[in-house]
Amino acid sequence: MQKPKELISCLLLVLATSTTALAADDTARVLRELDSAAGKFKNATADFVWQTVQTEPVPDTETQSGTIYFKRSGDAFQVSAHIRLTNQKERPKVLSYSDGTATLYEAFTGDFRVYKAG
């Protein structure tokens, strides 16, 4: 009666080992494809929802949603996030970064700030 249990145990061990090896090969292949594609990257766009959680001194959560854009041209890299909603209210903002300079424009208040990234 022990042989069927031993056989099943061996089969499960072989299956688990081969699955792990296949997963490792698949991961290596995906990483090679990402490295290859990185050289050809020009731009990307995505809709996003992000949350900022503050725990101290007063617990608070802020949710912002909008569209983010990435662009690469040669060695230059630009990113811009167009925030449409903050906590489900229209509070348009534009965050951008290019050539070592970050900017923030808040349409609701009319504030425009420039930061040198360093």
mmCIF file of the C-alpha atoms, coordinates in Angstrom:
data_MODEL
# 
_entry.id   MODEL 
# 
loop_
_atom_site.group_PDB 
_atom_site.id 
_atom_site.type_symbol 
_atom_site.label_atom_id 
_atom_site.label_alt_id 
_atom_site.label_comp_id 
_atom_site.label_asym_id 
_atom_site.label_entity_id 
_atom_site.label_seq_id 
_atom_site.pdbx_PDB_ins_code 
_atom_site.Cartn_x 
_atom_site.Cartn_y 
_atom_site.Cartn_z 
_atom_site.occupancy 
_atom_site.B_iso_or_equiv 
_atom_site.pdbx_formal_charge 
_atom_site.auth_seq_id 
_atom_site.auth_comp_id 
_atom_site.auth_asym_id 
_atom_site.auth_atom_id 
_atom_site.pdbx_PDB_model_num 
ATOM 1   C CA . MET A 1 1   ? 0.000   0.000  0.000   1.00 0.00 ? 1   MET A CA 1 
ATOM 2   C CA . GLN A 1 2   ? 2.973   2.344  0.466   1.00 0.00 ? 2   GLN A CA 1 
ATOM 3   C CA . LYS A 1 3   ? 3.993   2.223  -3.205  1.00 0.00 ? 3   LYS A CA 1 
ATOM 4   C CA . PRO A 1 4   ? 1.069   4.292  -4.568  1.00 0.00 ? 4   PRO A CA 1 
ATOM 5   C CA . LYS A 1 5   ? 1.724   6.987  -1.954  1.00 0.00 ? 5   LYS A CA 1 
ATOM 6   C CA . GLU A 1 6   ? 5.445   6.993  -2.778  1.00 0.00 ? 6   GLU A CA 1 
ATOM 7   C CA . LEU A 1 7   ? 4.685   7.141  -6.496  1.00 0.00 ? 7   LEU A CA 1 
ATOM 8   C CA . ILE A 1 8   ? 2.292   10.071 -6.038  1.00 0.00 ? 8   ILE A CA 1 
ATOM 9   C CA . SER A 1 9   ? 4.858   11.866 -3.860  1.00 0.00 ? 9   SER A CA 1 
ATOM 10  C CA . CYS A 1 10  ? 7.551   11.375 -6.494  1.00 0.00 ? 10  CYS A CA 1 
ATOM 11  C CA . LEU A 1 11  ? 5.280   12.589 -9.276  1.00 0.00 ? 11  LEU A CA 1 
ATOM 12  C CA . LEU A 1 12  ? 4.340   15.698 -7.291  1.00 0.00 ? 12  LEU A CA 1 
ATOM 13  C CA . LEU A 1 13  ? 8.018   16.409 -6.593  1.00 0.00 ? 13  LEU A CA 1 
ATOM 14  C CA . VAL A 1 14  ? 8.913   16.071 -10.290 1.00 0.00 ? 14  VAL A CA 1 
ATOM 15  C CA . LEU A 1 15  ? 5.980   18.267 -11.293 1.00 0.00 ? 15  LEU A CA 1 
ATOM 16  C CA . ALA A 1 16  ? 6.867   20.964 -8.740  1.00 0.00 ? 16  ALA A CA 1 
ATOM 17  C CA . THR A 1 17  ? 10.539  20.951 -9.808  1.00 0.00 ? 17  THR A CA 1 
ATOM 18  C CA . SER A 1 18  ? 9.738   21.186 -13.515 1.00 0.00 ? 18  SER A CA 1 
ATOM 19  C CA . THR A 1 19  ? 7.203   23.982 -12.912 1.00 0.00 ? 19  THR A CA 1 
ATOM 20  C CA . THR A 1 20  ? 9.815   25.977 -10.966 1.00 0.00 ? 20  THR A CA 1 
ATOM 21  C CA . ALA A 1 21  ? 12.363  25.503 -13.749 1.00 0.00 ? 21  ALA A CA 1 
ATOM 22  C CA . LEU A 1 22  ? 9.840   26.598 -16.379 1.00 0.00 ? 22  LEU A CA 1 
ATOM 23  C CA . ALA A 1 23  ? 8.936   29.677 -14.327 1.00 0.00 ? 23  ALA A CA 1 
ATOM 24  C CA . ALA A 1 24  ? 12.635  30.616 -13.984 1.00 0.00 ? 24  ALA A CA 1 
ATOM 25  C CA . ASP A 1 25  ? 13.168  30.194 -17.747 1.00 0.00 ? 25  ASP A CA 1 
ATOM 26  C CA . ASP A 1 26  ? 10.059  32.266 -18.452 1.00 0.00 ? 26  ASP A CA 1 
ATOM 27  C CA . THR A 1 27  ? 11.218  35.030 -16.083 1.00 0.00 ? 27  THR A CA 1 
ATOM 28  C CA . ALA A 1 28  ? 14.657  35.141 -17.722 1.00 0.00 ? 28  ALA A CA 1 
ATOM 29  C CA . ARG A 1 29  ? 13.041  35.312 -21.172 1.00 0.00 ? 29  ARG A CA 1 
ATOM 30  C CA . VAL A 1 30  ? 10.722  38.151 -20.130 1.00 0.00 ? 30  VAL A CA 1 
ATOM 31  C CA . LEU A 1 31  ? 13.639  40.111 -18.644 1.00 0.00 ? 31  LEU A CA 1 
ATOM 32  C CA . ARG A 1 32  ? 15.632  39.694 -21.889 1.00 0.00 ? 32  ARG A CA 1 
ATOM 33  C CA . GLU A 1 33  ? 12.625  40.941 -23.881 1.00 0.00 ? 33  GLU A CA 1 
ATOM 34  C CA . LEU A 1 34  ? 12.245  43.966 -21.573 1.00 0.00 ? 34  LEU A CA 1 
ATOM 35  C CA . ASP A 1 35  ? 15.950  44.811 -21.929 1.00 0.00 ? 35  ASP A CA 1 
ATOM 36  C CA . SER A 1 36  ? 15.652  44.571 -25.703 1.00 0.00 ? 36  SER A CA 1 
ATOM 37  C CA . ALA A 1 37  ? 12.495  46.707 -25.827 1.00 0.00 ? 37  ALA A CA 1 
ATOM 38  C CA . ALA A 1 38  ? 13.972  49.383 -23.531 1.00 0.00 ? 38  ALA A CA 1 
ATOM 39  C CA . GLY A 1 39  ? 16.312  50.545 -26.292 1.00 0.00 ? 39  GLY A CA 1 
ATOM 40  C CA . LYS A 1 40  ? 13.338  51.140 -28.585 1.00 0.00 ? 40  LYS A CA 1 
ATOM 41  C CA . PHE A 1 41  ? 11.152  52.905 -26.010 1.00 0.00 ? 41  PHE A CA 1 
ATOM 42  C CA . LYS A 1 42  ? 9.791   56.246 -27.267 1.00 0.00 ? 42  LYS A CA 1 
ATOM 43  C CA . ASN A 1 43  ? 6.627   57.026 -25.289 1.00 0.00 ? 43  ASN A CA 1 
ATOM 44  C CA . ALA A 1 44  ? 3.822   55.619 -23.173 1.00 0.00 ? 44  ALA A CA 1 
ATOM 45  C CA . THR A 1 45  ? 0.500   56.844 -21.806 1.00 0.00 ? 45  THR A CA 1 
ATOM 46  C CA . ALA A 1 46  ? -1.611  55.418 -18.991 1.00 0.00 ? 46  ALA A CA 1 
ATOM 47  C CA . ASP A 1 47  ? -4.615  56.344 -16.904 1.00 0.00 ? 47  ASP A CA 1 
ATOM 48  C CA . PHE A 1 48  ? -3.898  56.129 -13.182 1.00 0.00 ? 48  PHE A CA 1 
ATOM 49  C CA . VAL A 1 49  ? -5.456  56.265 -9.742  1.00 0.00 ? 49  VAL A CA 1 
ATOM 50  C CA . TRP A 1 50  ? -3.080  56.769 -6.832  1.00 0.00 ? 50  TRP A CA 1 
ATOM 51  C CA . GLN A 1 51  ? -3.633  57.181 -3.141  1.00 0.00 ? 51  GLN A CA 1 
ATOM 52  C CA . THR A 1 52  ? -1.610  59.119 -0.608  1.00 0.00 ? 52  THR A CA 1 
ATOM 53  C CA . VAL A 1 53  ? -2.080  57.820 2.920   1.00 0.00 ? 53  VAL A CA 1 
ATOM 54  C CA . GLN A 1 54  ? -1.077  59.909 5.928   1.00 0.00 ? 54  GLN A CA 1 
ATOM 55  C CA . THR A 1 55  ? -1.106  58.192 9.312   1.00 0.00 ? 55  THR A CA 1 
ATOM 56  C CA . GLU A 1 56  ? 0.367   60.887 11.584  1.00 0.00 ? 56  GLU A CA 1 
ATOM 57  C CA . PRO A 1 57  ? -0.459  63.366 13.045  1.00 0.00 ? 57  PRO A CA 1 
ATOM 58  C CA . VAL A 1 58  ? -3.974  63.157 11.567  1.00 0.00 ? 58  VAL A CA 1 
ATOM 59  C CA . PRO A 1 59  ? -4.977  60.075 9.555   1.00 0.00 ? 59  PRO A CA 1 
ATOM 60  C CA . ASP A 1 60  ? -6.003  61.036 6.015   1.00 0.00 ? 60  ASP A CA 1 
ATOM 61  C CA . THR A 1 61  ? -6.217  59.472 2.557   1.00 0.00 ? 61  THR A CA 1 
ATOM 62  C CA . GLU A 1 62  ? -6.177  61.412 -0.708  1.00 0.00 ? 62  GLU A CA 1 
ATOM 63  C CA . THR A 1 63  ? -7.070  59.773 -4.015  1.00 0.00 ? 63  THR A CA 1 
ATOM 64  C CA . GLN A 1 64  ? -6.045  61.363 -7.302  1.00 0.00 ? 64  GLN A CA 1 
ATOM 65  C CA . SER A 1 65  ? -6.788  60.185 -10.835 1.00 0.00 ? 65  SER A CA 1 
ATOM 66  C CA . GLY A 1 66  ? -5.743  61.281 -14.279 1.00 0.00 ? 66  GLY A CA 1 
ATOM 67  C CA . THR A 1 67  ? -3.402  60.448 -17.141 1.00 0.00 ? 67  THR A CA 1 
ATOM 68  C CA . ILE A 1 68  ? 0.378   60.126 -17.121 1.00 0.00 ? 68  ILE A CA 1 
ATOM 69  C CA . TYR A 1 69  ? 2.638   60.526 -20.151 1.00 0.00 ? 69  TYR A CA 1 
ATOM 70  C CA . PHE A 1 70  ? 6.250   59.398 -20.639 1.00 0.00 ? 70  PHE A CA 1 
ATOM 71  C CA . LYS A 1 71  ? 8.485   60.393 -23.548 1.00 0.00 ? 71  LYS A CA 1 
ATOM 72  C CA . ARG A 1 72  ? 12.100  59.615 -24.379 1.00 0.00 ? 72  ARG A CA 1 
ATOM 73  C CA . SER A 1 73  ? 14.030  61.265 -27.152 1.00 0.00 ? 73  SER A CA 1 
ATOM 74  C CA . GLY A 1 74  ? 17.689  60.266 -27.273 1.00 0.00 ? 74  GLY A CA 1 
ATOM 75  C CA . ASP A 1 75  ? 19.020  60.796 -23.740 1.00 0.00 ? 75  ASP A CA 1 
ATOM 76  C CA . ALA A 1 76  ? 16.216  63.231 -22.823 1.00 0.00 ? 76  ALA A CA 1 
ATOM 77  C CA . PHE A 1 77  ? 13.331  61.949 -20.711 1.00 0.00 ? 77  PHE A CA 1 
ATOM 78  C CA . GLN A 1 78  ? 10.065  63.759 -19.981 1.00 0.00 ? 78  GLN A CA 1 
ATOM 79  C CA . VAL A 1 79  ? 7.132   62.825 -17.784 1.00 0.00 ? 79  VAL A CA 1 
ATOM 80  C CA . SER A 1 80  ? 3.860   64.640 -17.201 1.00 0.00 ? 80  SER A CA 1 
ATOM 81  C CA . ALA A 1 81  ? 0.891   63.729 -15.000 1.00 0.00 ? 81  ALA A CA 1 
ATOM 82  C CA . HIS A 1 82  ? -2.422  65.436 -15.680 1.00 0.00 ? 82  HIS A CA 1 
ATOM 83  C CA . ILE A 1 83  ? -4.529  65.030 -12.551 1.00 0.00 ? 83  ILE A CA 1 
ATOM 84  C CA . ARG A 1 84  ? -8.237  65.562 -13.149 1.00 0.00 ? 84  ARG A CA 1 
ATOM 85  C CA . LEU A 1 85  ? -9.860  64.487 -9.882  1.00 0.00 ? 85  LEU A CA 1 
ATOM 86  C CA . THR A 1 86  ? -8.778  64.713 -6.260  1.00 0.00 ? 86  THR A CA 1 
ATOM 87  C CA . ASN A 1 87  ? -11.067 62.857 -3.863  1.00 0.00 ? 87  ASN A CA 1 
ATOM 88  C CA . GLN A 1 88  ? -13.647 62.655 -6.683  1.00 0.00 ? 88  GLN A CA 1 
ATOM 89  C CA . LYS A 1 89  ? -13.761 66.459 -7.076  1.00 0.00 ? 89  LYS A CA 1 
ATOM 90  C CA . GLU A 1 90  ? -12.442 68.353 -10.059 1.00 0.00 ? 90  GLU A CA 1 
ATOM 91  C CA . ARG A 1 91  ? -9.085  69.796 -8.974  1.00 0.00 ? 91  ARG A CA 1 
ATOM 92  C CA . PRO A 1 92  ? -6.968  69.892 -12.153 1.00 0.00 ? 92  PRO A CA 1 
ATOM 93  C CA . LYS A 1 93  ? -3.194  69.817 -11.674 1.00 0.00 ? 93  LYS A CA 1 
ATOM 94  C CA . VAL A 1 94  ? -0.311  69.212 -14.025 1.00 0.00 ? 94  VAL A CA 1 
ATOM 95  C CA . LEU A 1 95  ? 2.970   67.800 -12.735 1.00 0.00 ? 95  LEU A CA 1 
ATOM 96  C CA . SER A 1 96  ? 5.824   67.594 -15.212 1.00 0.00 ? 96  SER A CA 1 
ATOM 97  C CA . TYR A 1 97  ? 9.533   66.856 -15.317 1.00 0.00 ? 97  TYR A CA 1 
ATOM 98  C CA . SER A 1 98  ? 12.038  67.560 -18.055 1.00 0.00 ? 98  SER A CA 1 
ATOM 99  C CA . ASP A 1 99  ? 15.763  68.361 -18.176 1.00 0.00 ? 99  ASP A CA 1 
ATOM 100 C CA . GLY A 1 100 ? 16.213  68.501 -14.391 1.00 0.00 ? 100 GLY A CA 1 
ATOM 101 C CA . THR A 1 101 ? 13.239  70.807 -13.816 1.00 0.00 ? 101 THR A CA 1 
ATOM 102 C CA . ALA A 1 102 ? 9.957   69.803 -12.205 1.00 0.00 ? 102 ALA A CA 1 
ATOM 103 C CA . THR A 1 103 ? 6.865   71.998 -12.459 1.00 0.00 ? 103 THR A CA 1 
ATOM 104 C CA . LEU A 1 104 ? 3.506   71.951 -10.744 1.00 0.00 ? 104 LEU A CA 1 
ATOM 105 C CA . TYR A 1 105 ? 0.496   73.884 -11.981 1.00 0.00 ? 105 TYR A CA 1 
ATOM 106 C CA . GLU A 1 106 ? -2.702  73.857 -9.893  1.00 0.00 ? 106 GLU A CA 1 
ATOM 107 C CA . ALA A 1 107 ? -5.583  75.231 -11.959 1.00 0.00 ? 107 ALA A CA 1 
ATOM 108 C CA . PHE A 1 108 ? -7.921  75.515 -8.961  1.00 0.00 ? 108 PHE A CA 1 
ATOM 109 C CA . THR A 1 109 ? -5.643  78.024 -7.173  1.00 0.00 ? 109 THR A CA 1 
ATOM 110 C CA . GLY A 1 110 ? -3.711  79.320 -10.184 1.00 0.00 ? 110 GLY A CA 1 
ATOM 111 C CA . ASP A 1 111 ? -0.397  78.385 -8.505  1.00 0.00 ? 111 ASP A CA 1 
ATOM 112 C CA . PHE A 1 112 ? 2.583   77.586 -10.714 1.00 0.00 ? 112 PHE A CA 1 
ATOM 113 C CA . ARG A 1 113 ? 5.749   76.309 -9.055  1.00 0.00 ? 113 ARG A CA 1 
ATOM 114 C CA . VAL A 1 114 ? 9.107   75.375 -10.528 1.00 0.00 ? 114 VAL A CA 1 
ATOM 115 C CA . TYR A 1 115 ? 11.624  73.095 -8.775  1.00 0.00 ? 115 TYR A CA 1 
ATOM 116 C CA . LYS A 1 116 ? 15.169  72.267 -9.790  1.00 0.00 ? 116 LYS A CA 1 
ATOM 117 C CA . ALA A 1 117 ? 15.726  68.555 -9.330  1.00 0.00 ? 117 ALA A CA 1 
ATOM 118 C CA . GLY A 1 118 ? 19.089  67.889 -7.774  1.00 0.00 ? 118 GLY A CA 1 
# 
